[in-house]
Amino acid sequence: MMGAVPRVLLLLPSATYRAPDFVAAAERLGVDVVVGSEEPQTLAAAMGDRALVVPLADVPAATDAIAELHSRAPLDAVVAVDDQGVIVAAHAAARLGLPHNPPDGVGATRDKAAMRARFARAGVPQPEFRVVAPGDDVAAATARVGLPCVIKPVSLSASRGVIRADDLAAATVAAARIRAMTDGPLLVEHYVPGDEVAVEGLLRAGKLEVLAVFDKPDPLEGPFFEETLYVTPSRLPGPTLDTITHTTARATAALGLVEGPIHAELRVDDGRASMLELAARSIGGLCSRALRFGAGISLEEVVLRHALGLSLVGVAREQAAAGVMMIPIPHAGVLERVDGQDSARAVPGVVGLEVTIAPGRPVQPLPEGDRYLGFVFARAGTPAAVEQALRAANRALRIVIAGSS
């Protein structure tokens, strides 16, 4: 039973962007936070039971560590802020008797082949696909799904290792490039044309509540699939948005997900929606800062309120249009500096700019890269005005990168 002051364990991978926003949301709610991370906190000795080393790559050991903490200092919720912690969170919440998603369903969100198989069994619209085991020839699978195709690793996220191929020779080259990043199976999918959208949602007792639908105004046609612009509300027609919501709900049910945030990616063509991927967590990076609910409530606060069983009455996304630009990395090398930041911040409608890679650090674009240079945020009266502001801010930036690889 929840104590006078709710107590939440936040699973914070060492590389996450999201720790400050979740901790700030917890402070706003007056919630006691336990920081669970792979490495000991700097002030771990002074923090006592407010810090816990959680080996996220070892699910049984991580679950045992959380259960042992719970036995002496009970928790009211376990929340994973990024992909790396979602399976541990599901197993731990199940062990502790807290609301949770079935661990096998969460596991399927971390394995694209398992996800595709579940969608296929449930009849969820998705691309034609084949799974290629390590060492197997990708050409046969490519011939069966048809060209053009998209080849991707089953276990990486954020578009890393996702490559389009328009012929069999290109498919072979793409597979070799991806296998240099990971030794797991590959997924070969028929390329689905159309507009791409992202859905941010919250599951409550198995019912999907859509919090936002983001348009992605820049075409994502390959050969790589670097996301840039997210703008909400969507400018797609109402019936198409209904189809997107229905397809996303079918996908969550196919995976067996019932509680907590979800982030889904779909392609839409001529009113038809096709499910690309679905994650059992909220939107990644700093993109959540584009969303505000009620009286300035953040997405992280919505997630924590749900996890702790606190009221969500009246929580709806603000009426203003909003968006985020994920600043692309133009080429590999070492980041020297990002000029023009003051000019970018001065663009009407821009409300924030965060460069998240420090000068002197190596940078790598997709498909090998695993992060963006930073994020620009905008709000305005219309989605078109938001898009215009984000593009203008990005044009104002001058990214100086030394060397190449």
C-alpha positions in Angstrom: 0.0 0.0 0.0 1.3 3.5 -0.9 2.7 5.4 2.0 2.1 9.0 2.9 4.9 10.0 0.5 4.9 7.9 -2.7 8.3 6.3 -3.5 9.3 5.6 -7.1 12.4 3.8 -8.5 13.5 5.5 -11.7 15.7 3.2 -13.9 18.1 5.6 -15.5 20.6 4.1 -18.0 24.0 5.9 -17.9 23.6 7.3 -21.4 20.0 8.6 -21.1 19.1 12.2 -21.8 16.0 12.0 -19.6 17.1 11.8 -16.0 16.8 15.6 -15.2 13.2 15.8 -16.6 12.0 12.7 -14.7 13.6 13.9 -11.5 12.1 17.3 -11.9 8.7 15.8 -12.4 9.0 13.7 -9.3 10.1 16.8 -7.3 7.1 18.7 -8.6 4.8 15.8 -7.4 6.5 15.6 -4.0 7.6 12.0 -4.7 10.5 10.3 -3.1 12.9 9.1 -5.8 15.3 6.2 -5.8 17.8 6.4 -8.6 18.5 3.1 -10.2 21.5 3.1 -12.5 24.2 0.7 -13.8 27.0 2.5 -12.0 27.2 3.7 -8.4 26.1 7.3 -7.9 28.8 9.8 -6.9 27.1 10.4 -3.5 25.8 6.8 -3.1 27.0 6.5 0.5 25.1 9.6 1.5 22.0 8.7 -0.5 21.5 5.4 1.2 18.3 3.7 -0.1 17.7 6.5 -2.5 20.4 5.1 -4.8 20.6 1.5 -6.2 23.0 -0.2 -8.6 20.8 -2.0 -11.1 22.5 -4.2 -13.8 20.1 -3.6 -16.6 21.7 -6.1 -18.9 21.2 -8.9 -16.3 17.4 -9.1 -15.7 17.4 -11.7 -12.9 20.1 -9.9 -10.9 18.4 -6.5 -11.5 15.1 -7.9 -10.4 16.6 -9.4 -7.2 18.3 -6.1 -6.3 15.1 -4.2 -6.7 13.1 -6.8 -4.6 15.8 -6.7 -1.9 15.5 -2.9 -1.7 11.7 -3.1 -1.6 11.9 -5.5 1.3 13.5 -2.9 3.5 12.2 0.4 1.9 9.0 -0.3 0.0 8.5 1.1 -3.5 5.2 2.2 -5.0 6.3 2.2 -8.6 9.2 1.1 -10.9 9.5 3.3 -14.0 12.0 2.8 -16.8 12.8 6.0 -18.6 14.4 4.5 -21.7 14.4 1.2 -23.7 17.3 -0.3 -21.7 15.2 -0.5 -18.5 11.8 -1.6 -19.7 12.2 -5.3 -19.3 13.7 -5.0 -15.9 10.9 -2.6 -14.8 8.3 -5.2 -16.0 9.9 -8.1 -14.2 10.5 -6.1 -11.0 6.9 -4.7 -10.9 5.5 -8.2 -11.4 7.7 -9.5 -8.5 6.6 -6.6 -6.2 2.9 -6.9 -7.1 2.8 -3.4 -8.6 0.8 -2.5 -11.8 2.9 -3.7 -14.8 3.0 -4.9 -18.3 3.5 -8.6 -19.0 7.3 -9.1 -19.2 7.0 -11.2 -22.3 5.1 -8.5 -24.1 7.6 -5.9 -23.1 10.4 -8.2 -24.2 8.8 -8.3 -27.7 9.1 -4.5 -28.0 12.8 -5.0 -27.6 13.1 -7.6 -30.4 11.8 -6.4 -33.7 11.4 -10.0 -35.0 9.3 -11.0 -32.1 7.2 -7.9 -32.5 6.6 -8.6 -36.1 5.6 -12.2 -35.3 3.0 -11.0 -32.8 1.6 -8.4 -35.1 1.3 -11.0 -37.8 -0.6 -13.4 -35.6 -3.0 -10.7 -34.6 -3.5 -9.4 -38.2 -2.0 -5.9 -37.4 -1.2 -4.1 -40.7 2.6 -4.1 -41.1 5.2 -4.5 -43.9 5.8 -7.9 -45.4 9.0 -9.2 -43.6 11.5 -12.0 -43.2 14.0 -12.7 -40.4 17.6 -13.5 -41.5 19.8 -15.4 -39.1 23.4 -14.4 -38.5 25.5 -15.7 -41.4 22.6 -16.3 -43.7 22.3 -14.8 -47.1 20.0 -11.7 -47.1 19.3 -12.0 -50.9 16.7 -14.8 -50.6 14.7 -12.9 -48.0 14.9 -9.7 -50.0 13.6 -11.5 -53.1 10.6 -12.8 -51.0 9.6 -9.5 -49.5 10.1 -7.6 -52.7 12.0 -4.4 -53.6 12.6 -1.8 -52.4 13.2 -3.2 -48.9 14.4 -2.0 -45.6 17.0 -4.0 -43.7 17.5 -3.5 -39.9 18.9 -5.2 -36.8 16.3 -6.7 -34.5 17.7 -5.2 -31.3 18.9 -1.6 -32.0 16.7 1.5 -31.7 16.4 5.1 -32.8 16.8 4.3 -36.5 20.3 2.9 -35.9 21.3 0.4 -38.5 18.2 0.9 -40.6 19.0 1.0 -44.4 16.9 1.0 -47.5 18.0 -1.1 -50.5 16.6 -0.8 -54.0 18.2 -3.9 -55.5 19.8 -7.2 -54.4 23.3 -5.9 -54.6 22.5 -2.9 -52.3 20.7 -5.3 -49.9 23.9 -7.4 -49.6 26.0 -4.3 -48.9 23.5 -3.0 -46.4 23.4 -6.3 -44.5 27.2 -6.4 -44.3 27.2 -2.8 -42.9 24.6 -3.6 -40.3 26.4 -6.8 -39.3 29.4 -4.8 -38.5 27.3 -3.1 -35.8 25.6 -6.1 -34.3 25.9 -9.9 -34.5 22.2 -10.6 -34.0 19.5 -11.5 -36.6 18.4 -9.0 -39.3 14.9 -8.1 -40.3 14.2 -7.6 -44.0 10.9 -5.6 -44.6 9.2 -4.5 -47.8 9.5 -0.7 -48.0 6.2 1.0 -47.2 5.7 4.4 -48.9 3.8 7.3 -47.4 3.9 9.8 -44.6 5.4 8.7 -41.2 3.8 9.6 -37.9 4.6 9.0 -34.3 2.0 8.3 -31.6 2.5 9.1 -28.0 0.0 7.2 -25.8 -0.8 6.0 -22.3 -2.3 2.6 -21.5 -4.7 2.5 -18.6 -6.0 -1.0 -17.8 -5.5 -2.0 -21.4 -7.3 1.0 -22.9 -5.1 3.3 -25.1 -5.4 7.0 -24.6 -3.6 9.0 -27.4 -1.8 11.9 -25.9 -0.4 13.3 -29.2 0.1 12.4 -32.8 3.3 13.9 -34.4 3.7 14.5 -38.1 7.2 14.0 -39.5 7.2 16.6 -42.3 10.6 15.6 -43.7 10.3 12.6 -46.1 11.8 9.5 -44.6 12.6 7.6 -47.9 16.1 6.3 -47.2 18.7 5.1 -47.7 18.9 6.0 -44.0 16.0 7.1 -41.8 17.3 10.0 -39.7 14.4 11.6 -38.0 14.4 15.4 -37.8 11.1 17.2 -37.4 8.2 16.2 -35.1 5.2 18.5 -35.2 1.9 18.2 -33.3 -1.1 18.3 -33.7 -1.1 16.2 -36.9 -2.4 17.8 -40.0 -3.8 14.5 -41.3 -7.5 14.3 -41.8 -9.7 13.0 -39.0 -10.6 9.7 -40.5 -6.9 8.9 -41.1 -6.1 9.9 -37.5 -8.9 7.5 -36.3 -7.2 4.7 -38.4 -3.8 5.5 -36.8 -5.4 5.3 -33.3 -7.2 2.1 -34.1 -4.1 0.5 -35.6 -1.9 1.5 -32.6 -4.5 0.1 -30.1 -4.5 -3.2 -32.1 -0.7 -3.3 -31.9 -0.6 -2.7 -28.1 -3.2 -5.5 -27.7 -1.2 -7.8 -29.9 1.8 -7.3 -27.6 -0.3 -7.8 -24.5 0.6 -4.3 -23.1 -1.9 -2.9 -20.6 -0.2 -0.2 -18.5 2.0 2.8 -19.0 3.4 4.9 -21.8 3.8 3.8 -25.4 5.6 5.3 -28.3 4.6 4.1 -31.8 5.8 4.7 -35.3 3.5 4.2 -38.3 3.5 4.8 -42.1 0.3 6.2 -43.6 -0.5 5.9 -47.3 -3.9 6.8 -48.9 -5.6 6.6 -45.5 -4.1 3.2 -44.6 -1.9 2.9 -41.6 1.0 0.3 -41.3 2.7 -0.4 -38.0 6.4 0.0 -38.0 7.5 -0.2 -34.4 6.1 0.2 -30.9 8.0 0.8 -27.6 6.8 0.3 -24.1 8.1 3.7 -22.9 7.5 7.4 -23.7 9.2 9.3 -26.5 13.0 9.3 -26.5 15.7 11.9 -26.2 14.5 15.4 -25.1 11.6 15.3 -27.5 9.1 15.1 -24.6 9.8 18.8 -23.9 7.6 19.6 -27.0 4.6 18.3 -25.0 2.7 20.1 -22.2 -0.5 19.0 -20.5 -3.0 20.8 -18.3 -1.4 23.6 -16.3 2.1 23.1 -17.7 2.4 19.4 -16.7 5.2 17.6 -18.4 4.9 14.2 -20.1 7.2 12.8 -17.4 4.7 13.9 -14.8 1.9 12.2 -16.6 3.9 9.0 -16.7 4.7 9.2 -13.0 1.1 10.1 -12.1 -0.1 7.0 -13.9 2.5 4.7 -12.4 1.7 5.9 -8.9 -2.1 5.8 -9.3 -2.4 9.6 -8.9 -5.2 11.6 -10.6 -5.0 12.3 -14.3 -8.4 14.1 -14.4 -8.2 17.1 -16.7 -4.8 16.2 -18.1 -5.0 16.9 -21.8 -2.4 18.3 -24.2 -2.2 22.1 -24.4 -4.0 23.6 -27.4 -1.0 25.3 -29.0 0.9 23.6 -31.8 4.4 22.4 -30.8 7.3 20.6 -32.2 10.9 19.5 -32.0 13.8 19.5 -34.4 16.4 16.7 -33.7 19.5 18.4 -35.0 21.2 16.0 -37.5 25.0 15.3 -37.5 26.1 16.2 -41.0 29.2 14.0 -41.1 31.6 12.0 -38.8 34.5 13.6 -37.0 35.1 15.6 -33.8 32.6 18.3 -32.8 34.4 21.7 -32.5 31.5 24.0 -31.9 27.9 24.9 -32.9 27.7 28.6 -33.9 24.6 30.6 -34.4 22.8 29.4 -31.3 21.7 32.9 -30.2 20.3 33.5 -33.7 18.4 30.2 -33.6 17.0 31.0 -30.1 15.8 34.4 -31.4 13.6 32.9 -34.1 10.0 33.7 -33.3 8.3 30.6 -32.0 11.5 28.9 -30.8 11.2 28.2 -27.0 14.4 26.2 -26.4 17.6 24.9 -27.8 19.8 22.2 -26.3 23.1 21.0 -27.8 23.6 17.6 -26.1 27.1 16.7 -27.4 30.0 18.6 -25.9 32.7 20.1 -28.0 35.7 17.8 -28.4 33.5 14.7 -28.5 33.4 12.4 -31.6 30.2 12.4 -33.6 28.8 9.9 -36.1 25.7 10.2 -38.3 23.2 7.4 -38.9 23.2 4.5 -39.6 26.1 3.8 -37.3 25.4 6.8 -35.0 23.2 6.5 -32.0 22.4 10.1 -31.0 21.6 13.5 -32.3 23.6 16.7 -32.0 20.8 18.4 -30.0 17.2 19.5 -30.0 15.3 22.7 -30.9 11.8 23.3 -29.5 9.0 25.6 -30.9 5.4 26.6 -30.1 3.1 28.6 -32.2 -0.5 29.0 -33.2 -0.4 26.4 -36.0 1.6 23.3 -37.0 2.8 25.1 -40.1 4.2 28.0 -38.0 5.9 25.5 -35.7 7.5 23.8 -38.7 8.6 27.1 -40.2 10.2 28.2 -36.9 12.1 24.9 -36.4 13.5 25.0 -40.0 14.6 28.6 -39.6 16.3 27.8 -36.3 18.1 24.9 -37.9 19.3 27.1 -40.8 20.8 29.5 -38.3 23.1 26.9 -36.8 26.6 26.4 -38.2 28.0 23.0 -37.1 31.8 22.8 -37.2 33.1 19.3 -37.2 36.8 18.5 -37.6 38.0 15.4 -39.5 36.0 12.6 -40.9 35.9 8.8 -40.7 
